[in-house]
Amino acid sequence: MAKLVFVAFFACLVCRWATGRWPWQILQNSEQSQKEAMARRLLGVDRGASRIDIAEAHRRLLAQVHPDRGGSNEAVHAATAARDLLLARLTEPRQDLRP
């Protein structure tokens, strides 16, 4: 058991040395990246989309999924959450770049 703990600890240190981040930080960024990819796919924008592109894609999607046009409230909430996630990512500073 002690060997297993030592190997896990050593693997964490090697990961920190190689990437500059702890393994749990890498996994957290991966989960966030997956959420952003799903939001981009839902809105139909690419990775380098600007604020204006995201807002226009959101308006187009809302026109399709609005409850008055046969859509659902859940679809409207999903579109709004996707827009908010992508816009928040544009305004926050990049933390995944090492100095």
C-alpha positions in Angstrom: 0.0 0.0 0.0 2.8 2.4 0.8 4.4 1.7 -2.6 1.1 2.6 -4.3 0.9 5.9 -2.4 4.5 6.7 -3.2 3.9 6.0 -6.9 0.8 8.1 -7.0 2.6 11.0 -5.2 5.6 10.7 -7.6 3.2 10.7 -10.6 1.6 13.9 -9.4 5.0 15.6 -9.0 6.1 14.5 -12.5 2.8 15.8 -13.9 3.3 19.1 -12.1 6.8 19.4 -13.3 6.0 18.5 -16.9 2.8 20.6 -17.4 3.0 23.2 -14.6 -0.4 22.1 -13.3 -1.5 19.4 -10.9 -3.4 16.4 -12.4 -6.7 17.5 -10.9 -6.3 21.0 -12.5 -5.8 19.3 -15.9 -8.9 17.2 -15.4 -10.9 20.3 -14.3 -9.9 22.2 -17.4 -10.8 19.2 -19.6 -14.3 19.2 -18.1 -14.6 22.9 -18.7 -13.4 22.4 -22.3 -16.0 19.8 -22.9 -18.8 22.1 -21.7 -17.5 24.9 -23.9 -17.3 22.5 -26.9 -20.9 21.5 -26.3 -22.0 25.1 -26.1 -20.2 26.0 -29.3 -21.8 23.0 -31.0 -25.2 24.1 -29.8 -24.8 27.6 -31.0 -23.0 26.6 -34.2 -20.0 28.8 -33.7 -16.3 28.0 -34.0 -13.6 28.2 -31.3 -12.5 31.7 -32.3 -15.9 33.3 -32.3 -16.2 36.9 -31.2 -18.9 38.3 -28.9 -20.9 39.5 -31.8 -20.8 36.1 -33.5 -21.9 34.4 -30.3 -24.8 36.9 -29.8 -26.0 36.5 -33.4 -25.9 32.7 -33.2 -27.8 32.9 -29.9 -30.5 35.1 -31.5 -30.8 32.7 -34.5 -31.1 29.7 -32.2 -33.7 31.4 -30.0 -35.8 32.2 -33.1 -35.9 28.5 -33.8 -36.5 27.1 -30.4 -38.7 29.7 -28.8 -41.9 28.3 -27.2 -44.0 30.7 -29.3 -42.6 28.9 -32.4 -43.1 25.3 -31.2 -39.9 25.0 -29.1 -39.6 24.5 -25.4 -38.5 26.4 -22.4 -35.7 23.9 -21.8 -34.2 24.6 -25.2 -34.3 28.4 -24.6 -32.6 27.9 -21.2 -29.9 25.6 -22.8 -29.2 28.2 -25.5 -29.0 31.0 -23.0 -26.7 29.0 -20.7 -24.4 28.2 -23.7 -24.2 31.9 -24.7 -23.4 32.9 -21.1 -20.7 30.2 -20.8 -19.0 31.3 -24.0 -19.2 35.0 -23.2 -17.9 34.5 -19.7 -14.9 32.6 -21.2 -14.2 35.6 -23.5 -14.0 38.0 -20.6 -11.9 36.0 -18.1 -8.1 36.0 -18.5 -6.5 32.8 -19.8 -5.3 30.7 -16.9 -4.0 27.7 -18.9 -0.9 29.5 -20.2 2.2 29.2 -18.2 4.3 32.3 -17.6 
